[in-house]
């Protein structure tokens, strides 16, 4: 039904996708913003899904494009900020970077809205962020050797807590409240935004093993623990390596400091600004909660944590991916 939408006009393609979306499974999910739709093995919101499907068939990449990929609340904002700072460091320094006056999500807009724009990239910025699973990236990207893909992932316990708190802030007042226990049950069943979480992680992990020159697999906790090492690896991978002179001059540390949670979260634009003017819930502040490793311990019981750890370990068993989960013992 949607296989031929690349041959249609934009208006016809959108209409075809909307018709298709009306036929696929729907459920309330966390009852936060919109009902969830099930597509090719994962759940997401309709406004995300429309863009993903259209981009799958109609996105035209440019040589040097860099896809920044993640499941929600897994380091997305940080990865955007770091990547933007890296690729624009010859245009701006840390005293006049757009990151000081615009949120990372304004500097690097998501693929949502692709159906209404001829080009979703910011002028001169080759960064394209998405939450789409690897197998749902644009076909033109999956088949290209010129496009880099960077994926950041995070301990699912912390990702779940962060998403639950984010959803609670975004939930329209007229929607029924859902408890953390109810949301956790759905998360463990794989029924969450862009879930199941383990499938999302595994898709990019397998791609990074099959095509390491194309897909970088980056762990949030490692980036947090040794930011300088992994920022240099990130810059090298995406084709913007730091020179010896830059490293000696402290450029890497300056970019890390610019993009740190402490710095970005305390900027006026990220305290009071909005992601979309018409959306009162989508304030920039909601994208800066804590950024801590292990904060799940303040929200999940030991039984909940053990259950999710066991599910993840079972799902990853035999894949070659060693997921060193934070069990709260340190």
Secondary structure, 3 states (H helix, E strand, C coil): CCCCHHHCCHHHHHHHHHHHHCCCCEECCCCCCCCEEEECCEEEEHHHHHHHHHHHHHCCCCCCCEEEEECCCCCHHHHHHHHHHHHCCCCCCCCCCHHHCCCHHHHCCECCCHHHCCCCCCCCCCEEEECCCHHHCCHHHHCCCCCEEEEEECCHHHHHHHHHHHHHHHCCCCCCCCCHHHHHHHHHCCCCCCCCHHHHHHHHHHHHHHCCCCEEEEEHHHHHHCHHHHHHHHHHHCCCCCCHHHHHCCHHHHHHHHCCHHHHHCCHHHHHCECCCCCCCCEHHHHCCCCCCCHHHHCCCHHHHHHHHHHHHHHHCCCCCCCCCCCCCC
